[in-house]
Each structure stands twice: as C-alpha cells, then as structure tokens.
Amino acid sequence: MNARAPYTSVLRVDLAAYAENLRALRERLPEECGLMPVVKANAYGLGVVPIARRAVDEGANMLAVATVAEGIELREAGIEAPILVLVQTGKHEFEAAIRHKLRLSISDFDLAEKLGDEARKAKSVVNVHCEIDTGMGRQGFRVDDAAAELRNLTRISHVDIEGVYTHFASAEHPEDGFADQQLRAFRQLMRELDSAGVPYEMAH
C-alpha cells in the first residue's frame, strides 16, 4: 500500500527530427540571418546537452540559456559555441561568466560598469547583448532612453556590445498587433543607434 507506483510516462526525443526542424528553419531564413536556439531550462525538459550538441552540429551560430549556471553546464560538457545568458546576472557571477567565456545580457549601465571592472581584472573583453524593453516589461533599457544609454556604454573598457535585442510579449497572438508595435519601436531604435554611431554586430 505504501510502495510508490513506478513511473509509467516516457519521453522520447528524436534528435534526427530536431535536426530536420533546424534545417527547415534555416531554409526559411535570409542568408545573412543566423540561428540561435534557446536551450534554457534543460532545453525545456528535452535534455540540454544532446539538444545543444545537435544544434551546433547543424550550424547554429549561438546558443541561448537563462542563467550563468546553465551556460557553465554546456561548457563543462565540451560545447565551445558562443553562449548568450538571457537573464541579466548579478555581479557575483561575473567572474565565473568571464572565465567560461559566456556572453551576457545587459539592461543596466551601472552593472555594465561593474562588469567592465571585473573584465579588466581578468584581462578579458566581455561580449554583451543589450536588451531593449519595447513593451515586455521584465528587463531591458527603456526604448526611449536606450540610444543614449548604449552610447555611454560604448565608453566602458573591456565591454563590447555584440548584440541588441528585444523580447516580444505576445508574438503568439499576432492578431492583437502588439508585437508589430514592439517591432516598429525596435527598428526605430536601430536607426537611432546607427545615426549615433553605436557599433553592434547583430540584432535579434
């Protein structure tokens, strides 16, 4: 009566099917557009290491995770591809992130300065991706202030703006039009960054 029933559910992940999905996505992308699979939360429960390895084998340009710990797990599994940490981390994790060559999301100028200090101590340059809050409301530079903030951020030594990005709040509901508003705001910011001479390599 007290014995626990054995688990009866089994999840089978078909890595060949996953690879085919990645190839199908790649075929639909413009040639200049890269692919960055998000493999946070153990690849949404599918098994982060095999999923990440197959993504890299299929030509993924970068991987994205939620936390520094998730990025370190991939590094310790031997994955050398660029890895972006999507959630802005605290300064207590900067040293580990730098040591494992992780890209970091930045949404705050003061924190970027502290990251620069840590990178200078490590004699390293950290690639960062600046999140722009166009309406999600979780984290990110306010879109109205972002051009000035990122221009100031370019003056921080040992920190390099590799990317800028935004997070759609309701892209799964295209009929409500909010994602279109966010995209317009993001594209306008990109024009402002270009006019201000703020260098970055990618937008996503």
CYANA upper distance limits for C-alpha pairs under 8 A (distance plus 0.5 A):
 13 VAL  CA     46 LEU  CA      7.21
 14 ASP  CA     18 TYR  CA      6.90
 15 LEU  CA     19 ALA  CA      6.59
 15 LEU  CA     50 PRO  CA      8.46
 15 LEU  CA     51 ILE  CA      7.71
 15 LEU  CA     54 ARG  CA      7.64
 16 ALA  CA     20 GLU  CA      6.73
 17 ALA  CA     21 ASN  CA      6.72
 18 TYR  CA     22 LEU  CA      6.83
 19 ALA  CA     23 ARG  CA      6.77
 19 ALA  CA     54 ARG  CA      7.22
 19 ALA  CA     55 ALA  CA      7.50
 19 ALA  CA     58 GLU  CA      7.04
 20 GLU  CA     24 ALA  CA      6.65
 21 ASN  CA     25 LEU  CA      6.76
 22 LEU  CA     26 ARG  CA      6.65
 22 LEU  CA     55 ALA  CA      7.93
 22 LEU  CA     58 GLU  CA      7.65
 23 ARG  CA     27 GLU  CA      6.73
 23 ARG  CA     58 GLU  CA      7.84
 24 ALA  CA     28 ARG  CA      7.15
 25 LEU  CA     29 LEU  CA      6.99
 26 ARG  CA     35 LEU  CA      7.85
 29 LEU  CA     33 CYS  CA      6.63
 29 LEU  CA     34 GLY  CA      8.46
 34 GLY  CA     60 ALA  CA      7.77
 34 GLY  CA     61 ASN  CA      6.38
 35 LEU  CA     59 GLY  CA      8.45
 35 LEU  CA     60 ALA  CA      5.69
 35 LEU  CA     61 ASN  CA      6.03
 35 LEU  CA     62 MET  CA      7.30
 36 MET  CA     60 ALA  CA      6.41
 36 MET  CA     61 ASN  CA      6.44
 36 MET  CA     62 MET  CA      5.27
 36 MET  CA     63 LEU  CA      5.59
 36 MET  CA     64 ALA  CA      7.03
 37 PRO  CA     55 ALA  CA      7.73
 37 PRO  CA     60 ALA  CA      7.59
 37 PRO  CA     62 MET  CA      7.65
 37 PRO  CA     63 LEU  CA      5.83
 37 PRO  CA     64 ALA  CA      6.73
 38 VAL  CA     43 ALA  CA      7.73
 38 VAL  CA     63 LEU  CA      6.50
 38 VAL  CA     64 ALA  CA      5.04
 38 VAL  CA     65 VAL  CA      6.53
 39 VAL  CA     43 ALA  CA      4.46
 39 VAL  CA     44 TYR  CA      7.25
 39 VAL  CA     48 VAL  CA      6.65
 39 VAL  CA     51 ILE  CA      8.09
 39 VAL  CA     52 ALA  CA      7.37
 39 VAL  CA     63 LEU  CA      7.40
 39 VAL  CA     64 ALA  CA      6.47
 39 VAL  CA     65 VAL  CA      6.06
 40 LYS  CA     44 TYR  CA      6.83
 40 LYS  CA     48 VAL  CA      8.09
 40 LYS  CA     64 ALA  CA      7.31
 40 LYS  CA     65 VAL  CA      4.77
 40 LYS  CA     66 ALA  CA      5.77
 40 LYS  CA     67 THR  CA      8.36
 40 LYS  CA     70 GLU  CA      7.58
 41 ALA  CA     45 GLY  CA      6.99
 41 ALA  CA     48 VAL  CA      8.34
 41 ALA  CA     65 VAL  CA      8.15
 41 ALA  CA     66 ALA  CA      7.83
 41 ALA  CA     70 GLU  CA      8.38
 42 ASN  CA     46 LEU  CA      6.91
 42 ASN  CA     47 GLY  CA      5.78
 42 ASN  CA     48 VAL  CA      5.01
 42 ASN  CA     70 GLU  CA      8.50
 43 ALA  CA     47 GLY  CA      6.11
 43 ALA  CA     48 VAL  CA      5.08
 43 ALA  CA     51 ILE  CA      7.39
 43 ALA  CA     52 ALA  CA      8.47
 44 TYR  CA     48 VAL  CA      8.49
 46 LEU  CA     51 ILE  CA      7.78
 47 GLY  CA     51 ILE  CA      6.68
 48 VAL  CA     52 ALA  CA      6.27
 48 VAL  CA     74 LEU  CA      8.38
 49 VAL  CA     53 ARG  CA      6.51
 49 VAL  CA     74 LEU  CA      6.97
 49 VAL  CA     77 ALA  CA      7.49
 50 PRO  CA     54 ARG  CA      6.62
 51 ILE  CA     55 ALA  CA      6.66
 52 ALA  CA     56 VAL  CA      6.74
 52 ALA  CA     63 LEU  CA      7.87
 52 ALA  CA     74 LEU  CA      8.41
 52 ALA  CA     79 ILE  CA      8.46
 53 ARG  CA     57 ASP  CA      6.63
 53 ARG  CA     79 ILE  CA      7.51
 54 ARG  CA     58 GLU  CA      6.63
 55 ALA  CA     59 GLY  CA      7.04
 55 ALA  CA     60 ALA  CA      5.95
 56 VAL  CA     60 ALA  CA      5.34
 56 VAL  CA     61 ASN  CA      7.80
 56 VAL  CA     62 MET  CA      8.37
 56 VAL  CA     81 ALA  CA      7.59
 61 ASN  CA     81 ALA  CA      7.88
 61 ASN  CA     82 PRO  CA      7.78
 62 MET  CA     81 ALA  CA      6.60
 62 MET  CA     82 PRO  CA      5.38
 62 MET  CA     83 ILE  CA      6.23
 62 MET  CA     84 LEU  CA      7.80
 63 LEU  CA     81 ALA  CA      7.69
 63 LEU  CA     82 PRO  CA      6.83
 63 LEU  CA     83 ILE  CA      5.28
 63 LEU  CA     84 LEU  CA      6.72
 64 ALA  CA     83 ILE  CA      6.08
 64 ALA  CA     84 LEU  CA      5.18
 64 ALA  CA     85 VAL  CA      6.46
 64 ALA  CA     86 LEU  CA      7.10
 65 VAL  CA     70 GLU  CA      6.65
 65 VAL  CA     71 GLY  CA      6.78
 65 VAL  CA     83 ILE  CA      7.70
 65 VAL  CA     84 LEU  CA      6.73
 65 VAL  CA     85 VAL  CA      5.57
 65 VAL  CA     86 LEU  CA      6.52
 66 ALA  CA     70 GLU  CA      7.33
 66 ALA  CA     85 VAL  CA      5.83
 66 ALA  CA     86 LEU  CA      5.45
 66 ALA  CA     87 VAL  CA      5.86
 67 THR  CA     71 GLY  CA      7.03
 67 THR  CA     85 VAL  CA      6.03
 67 THR  CA     86 LEU  CA      7.43
 67 THR  CA     87 VAL  CA      6.66
 67 THR  CA     89 THR  CA      7.84
 68 VAL  CA     72 ILE  CA      6.68
 68 VAL  CA     85 VAL  CA      6.72
 68 VAL  CA     89 THR  CA      7.95
 68 VAL  CA     93 GLU  CA      7.71
 68 VAL  CA     96 ALA  CA      8.32
 68 VAL  CA     97 ALA  CA      6.70
 68 VAL  CA    102 LEU  CA      8.19
 69 ALA  CA     73 GLU  CA      6.74
 70 GLU  CA     74 LEU  CA      7.15
 71 GLY  CA     75 ARG  CA      6.91
 71 GLY  CA     83 ILE  CA      7.06
 71 GLY  CA     84 LEU  CA      8.28
 71 GLY  CA     85 VAL  CA      7.48
 71 GLY  CA    102 LEU  CA      7.40
 72 ILE  CA     76 GLU  CA      6.55
 72 ILE  CA     97 ALA  CA      8.30
 72 ILE  CA    100 HIS  CA      7.03
 73 GLU  CA     77 ALA  CA      6.80
 74 LEU  CA     78 GLY  CA      7.12
 74 LEU  CA     79 ILE  CA      6.04
 75 ARG  CA     79 ILE  CA      5.57
 75 ARG  CA     80 GLU  CA      6.88
 75 ARG  CA    100 HIS  CA      7.37
 82 PRO  CA    101 LYS  CA      8.49
 82 PRO  CA    102 LEU  CA      7.52
 82 PRO  CA    103 ARG  CA      7.75
 83 ILE  CA    102 LEU  CA      6.00
 83 ILE  CA    103 ARG  CA      6.37
 84 LEU  CA    102 LEU  CA      6.64
 84 LEU  CA    103 ARG  CA      5.01
 84 LEU  CA    104 LEU  CA      6.30
 84 LEU  CA    105 SER  CA      7.72
 84 LEU  CA    129 HIS  CA      8.46
 85 VAL  CA    102 LEU  CA      7.53
 85 VAL  CA    103 ARG  CA      6.60
 85 VAL  CA    104 LEU  CA      5.60
 85 VAL  CA    105 SER  CA      6.53
 86 LEU  CA    104 LEU  CA      7.45
 86 LEU  CA    105 SER  CA      5.98
 87 VAL  CA    105 SER  CA      6.82
 88 GLN  CA    104 LEU  CA      7.41
 88 GLN  CA    105 SER  CA      5.64
 88 GLN  CA    106 ILE  CA      6.22
 88 GLN  CA    107 SER  CA      7.34
 88 GLN  CA    139 GLN  CA      8.41
 89 THR  CA     93 GLU  CA      7.18
 89 THR  CA     94 PHE  CA      8.19
 89 THR  CA    104 LEU  CA      8.17
 89 THR  CA    105 SER  CA      8.20
 90 GLY  CA     94 PHE  CA      7.64
 90 GLY  CA    111 LEU  CA      8.34
 91 LYS  CA    111 LEU  CA      7.71
 91 LYS  CA    114 LYS  CA      7.45
 91 LYS  CA    115 LEU  CA      7.41
 93 GLU  CA     97 ALA  CA      6.67
 94 PHE  CA     98 ILE  CA      6.54
 94 PHE  CA    115 LEU  CA      7.01
 94 PHE  CA    118 GLU  CA      7.35
 95 GLU  CA     99 ARG  CA      6.63
 95 GLU  CA    118 GLU  CA      7.22
 95 GLU  CA    119 ALA  CA      8.37
 96 ALA  CA    100 HIS  CA      6.71
 97 ALA  CA    101 LYS  CA      6.62
 97 ALA  CA    102 LEU  CA      5.79
 97 ALA  CA    103 ARG  CA      8.26
 97 ALA  CA    104 LEU  CA      8.37
 98 ILE  CA    102 LEU  CA      6.68
 98 ILE  CA    119 ALA  CA      7.44
 98 ILE  CA    122 ALA  CA      8.28
 98 ILE  CA    124 SER  CA      8.07
 98 ILE  CA    126 VAL  CA      7.29
101 LYS  CA    126 VAL  CA      8.18
102 LEU  CA    126 VAL  CA      8.35
102 LEU  CA    127 ASN  CA      8.39
103 ARG  CA    126 VAL  CA      7.21
103 ARG  CA    127 ASN  CA      5.74
103 ARG  CA    128 VAL  CA      5.99
103 ARG  CA    129 HIS  CA      7.74
104 LEU  CA    126 VAL  CA      8.23
104 LEU  CA    127 ASN  CA      7.29
104 LEU  CA    128 VAL  CA      5.36
104 LEU  CA    129 HIS  CA      6.70
105 SER  CA    128 VAL  CA      6.13
105 SER  CA    129 HIS  CA      5.28
105 SER  CA    130 CYS  CA      6.21
105 SER  CA    131 GLU  CA      7.06
106 ILE  CA    111 LEU  CA      8.11
106 ILE  CA    112 ALA  CA      7.12
106 ILE  CA    128 VAL  CA      6.92
106 ILE  CA    129 HIS  CA      6.58
106 ILE  CA    130 CYS  CA      5.38
106 ILE  CA    131 GLU  CA      6.83
106 ILE  CA    140 GLY  CA      7.83
107 SER  CA    130 CYS  CA      6.47
107 SER  CA    131 GLU  CA      6.25
107 SER  CA    132 ILE  CA      7.95
107 SER  CA    139 GLN  CA      6.85
107 SER  CA    140 GLY  CA      4.83
107 SER  CA    141 PHE  CA      5.65
108 ASP  CA    112 ALA  CA      6.83
108 ASP  CA    140 GLY  CA      7.88
108 ASP  CA    141 PHE  CA      7.26
109 PHE  CA    113 GLU  CA      6.89
109 PHE  CA    149 GLU  CA      7.44
109 PHE  CA    153 LEU  CA      7.07
110 ASP  CA    114 LYS  CA      7.03
111 LEU  CA    115 LEU  CA      6.69
112 ALA  CA    116 GLY  CA      6.69
112 ALA  CA    153 LEU  CA      7.80
112 ALA  CA    156 ILE  CA      8.18
112 ALA  CA    159 VAL  CA      8.15
113 GLU  CA    117 ASP  CA      6.86
113 GLU  CA    156 ILE  CA      6.84
114 LYS  CA    118 GLU  CA      6.86
115 LEU  CA    119 ALA  CA      6.58
115 LEU  CA    159 VAL  CA      7.95
116 GLY  CA    120 ARG  CA      6.52
116 GLY  CA    126 VAL  CA      8.30
116 GLY  CA    156 ILE  CA      6.82
116 GLY  CA    157 SER  CA      6.50
116 GLY  CA    158 HIS  CA      5.81
116 GLY  CA    159 VAL  CA      6.07
117 ASP  CA    121 LYS  CA      6.91
117 ASP  CA    158 HIS  CA      8.37
118 GLU  CA    122 ALA  CA      6.89
119 ALA  CA    123 LYS  CA      6.52
119 ALA  CA    124 SER  CA      5.62
119 ALA  CA    125 VAL  CA      6.47
119 ALA  CA    126 VAL  CA      7.09
119 ALA  CA    158 HIS  CA      6.37
119 ALA  CA    159 VAL  CA      8.04
120 ARG  CA    124 SER  CA      6.60
120 ARG  CA    125 VAL  CA      7.99
120 ARG  CA    157 SER  CA      8.13
120 ARG  CA    158 HIS  CA      6.45
124 SER  CA    158 HIS  CA      6.95
125 VAL  CA    158 HIS  CA      4.83
125 VAL  CA    159 VAL  CA      6.07
125 VAL  CA    160 ASP  CA      7.36
126 VAL  CA    158 HIS  CA      6.73
126 VAL  CA    159 VAL  CA      5.50
126 VAL  CA    160 ASP  CA      6.59
127 ASN  CA    159 VAL  CA      6.65
127 ASN  CA    160 ASP  CA      5.41
127 ASN  CA    161 ILE  CA      6.46
127 ASN  CA    162 GLU  CA      6.02
128 VAL  CA    159 VAL  CA      7.41
128 VAL  CA    160 ASP  CA      6.54
128 VAL  CA    161 ILE  CA      5.58
128 VAL  CA    162 GLU  CA      6.10
128 VAL  CA    163 GLY  CA      7.15
129 HIS  CA    161 ILE  CA      6.49
129 HIS  CA    162 GLU  CA      6.25
129 HIS  CA    163 GLY  CA      4.85
129 HIS  CA    164 VAL  CA      5.72
129 HIS  CA    165 TYR  CA      7.55
130 CYS  CA    140 GLY  CA      7.74
130 CYS  CA    141 PHE  CA      8.04
130 CYS  CA    150 LEU  CA      8.44
130 CYS  CA    161 ILE  CA      7.67
130 CYS  CA    163 GLY  CA      6.81
130 CYS  CA    164 VAL  CA      5.20
130 CYS  CA    165 TYR  CA      6.83
131 GLU  CA    139 GLN  CA      7.79
131 GLU  CA    140 GLY  CA      5.12
131 GLU  CA    141 PHE  CA      6.78
131 GLU  CA    164 VAL  CA      6.35
131 GLU  CA    165 TYR  CA      5.47
131 GLU  CA    166 THR  CA      6.00
131 GLU  CA    167 HIS  CA      8.31
132 ILE  CA    139 GLN  CA      8.38
132 ILE  CA    140 GLY  CA      5.17
132 ILE  CA    141 PHE  CA      5.34
132 ILE  CA    142 ARG  CA      6.71
132 ILE  CA    143 VAL  CA      6.30
132 ILE  CA    146 ALA  CA      7.45
132 ILE  CA    164 VAL  CA      7.63
132 ILE  CA    165 TYR  CA      6.46
132 ILE  CA    166 THR  CA      5.49
132 ILE  CA    167 HIS  CA      8.24
132 ILE  CA    186 PHE  CA      8.08
133 ASP  CA    137 GLY  CA      6.70
133 ASP  CA    138 ARG  CA      8.12
133 ASP  CA    139 GLN  CA      6.94
133 ASP  CA    140 GLY  CA      5.13
133 ASP  CA    141 PHE  CA      6.11
133 ASP  CA    142 ARG  CA      5.71
133 ASP  CA    143 VAL  CA      6.24
133 ASP  CA    166 THR  CA      6.69
133 ASP  CA    167 HIS  CA      7.73
134 THR  CA    142 ARG  CA      7.57
134 THR  CA    143 VAL  CA      6.22
134 THR  CA    166 THR  CA      7.15
134 THR  CA    167 HIS  CA      8.05
134 THR  CA    168 PHE  CA      8.45
134 THR  CA    182 GLN  CA      5.74
134 THR  CA    183 LEU  CA      8.47
134 THR  CA    185 ALA  CA      6.96
134 THR  CA    186 PHE  CA      7.19
135 GLY  CA    168 PHE  CA      8.01
135 GLY  CA    169 ALA  CA      7.34
135 GLY  CA    182 GLN  CA      6.95
136 MET  CA    167 HIS  CA      6.77
136 MET  CA    168 PHE  CA      6.76
136 MET  CA    169 ALA  CA      5.37
140 GLY  CA    166 THR  CA      8.49
141 PHE  CA    145 ASP  CA      7.43
141 PHE  CA    146 ALA  CA      5.90
141 PHE  CA    149 GLU  CA      8.15
142 ARG  CA    146 ALA  CA      6.24
143 VAL  CA    147 ALA  CA      8.25
143 VAL  CA    185 ALA  CA      7.89
143 VAL  CA    186 PHE  CA      8.04
143 VAL  CA    189 LEU  CA      7.50
145 ASP  CA    149 GLU  CA      6.73
146 ALA  CA    150 LEU  CA      6.41
146 ALA  CA    189 LEU  CA      8.08
147 ALA  CA    151 ARG  CA      6.63
147 ALA  CA    189 LEU  CA      7.30
147 ALA  CA    192 GLU  CA      6.85
147 ALA  CA    193 LEU  CA      6.15
147 ALA  CA    196 ALA  CA      8.02
148 ALA  CA    152 ASN  CA      6.81
149 GLU  CA    153 LEU  CA      6.68
150 LEU  CA    154 THR  CA      6.82
150 LEU  CA    198 VAL  CA      7.56
151 ARG  CA    155 ARG  CA      7.92
151 ARG  CA    193 LEU  CA      8.44
151 ARG  CA    196 ALA  CA      7.84
151 ARG  CA    197 GLY  CA      8.49
151 ARG  CA    198 VAL  CA      6.30
152 ASN  CA    156 ILE  CA      8.09
154 THR  CA    159 VAL  CA      8.10
154 THR  CA    160 ASP  CA      7.60
154 THR  CA    161 ILE  CA      7.67
154 THR  CA    198 VAL  CA      7.74
161 ILE  CA    199 PRO  CA      7.53
161 ILE  CA    200 TYR  CA      5.97
161 ILE  CA    201 GLU  CA      8.21
162 GLU  CA    200 TYR  CA      5.55
162 GLU  CA    201 GLU  CA      5.67
162 GLU  CA    202 MET  CA      7.00
163 GLY  CA    200 TYR  CA      5.96
163 GLY  CA    201 GLU  CA      6.19
163 GLY  CA    202 MET  CA      5.19
163 GLY  CA    203 ALA  CA      5.99
163 GLY  CA    204 HIS  CA      8.03
164 VAL  CA    200 TYR  CA      7.68
164 VAL  CA    202 MET  CA      7.07
164 VAL  CA    203 ALA  CA      5.41
164 VAL  CA    204 HIS  CA      7.04
165 TYR  CA    203 ALA  CA      5.95
165 TYR  CA    204 HIS  CA      5.18
166 THR  CA    186 PHE  CA      7.60
166 THR  CA    204 HIS  CA      7.32
168 PHE  CA    179 ALA  CA      6.39
168 PHE  CA    182 GLN  CA      7.44
169 ALA  CA    178 PHE  CA      8.33
169 ALA  CA    179 ALA  CA      7.43
170 SER  CA    174 PRO  CA      7.83
170 SER  CA    178 PHE  CA      7.30
170 SER  CA    179 ALA  CA      6.61
171 ALA  CA    178 PHE  CA      8.36
171 ALA  CA    179 ALA  CA      5.98
173 HIS  CA    177 GLY  CA      8.44
174 PRO  CA    178 PHE  CA      8.09
174 PRO  CA    179 ALA  CA      7.32
174 PRO  CA    180 ASP  CA      8.48
177 GLY  CA    181 GLN  CA      7.04
178 PHE  CA    182 GLN  CA      6.81
179 ALA  CA    183 LEU  CA      6.60
180 ASP  CA    184 ARG  CA      6.68
181 GLN  CA    185 ALA  CA      6.76
182 GLN  CA    186 PHE  CA      6.63
183 LEU  CA    187 ARG  CA      6.60
184 ARG  CA    188 GLN  CA      6.65
185 ALA  CA    189 LEU  CA      6.79
186 PHE  CA    190 MET  CA      6.81
187 ARG  CA    191 ARG  CA      6.92
188 GLN  CA    192 GLU  CA      6.89
189 LEU  CA    193 LEU  CA      6.64
190 MET  CA    194 ASP  CA      6.68
191 ARG  CA    195 SER  CA      6.67
192 GLU  CA    196 ALA  CA      6.58
193 LEU  CA    197 GLY  CA      6.60
193 LEU  CA    198 VAL  CA      5.65
193 LEU  CA    199 PRO  CA      8.21
194 ASP  CA    198 VAL  CA      6.51
194 ASP  CA    199 PRO  CA      8.00
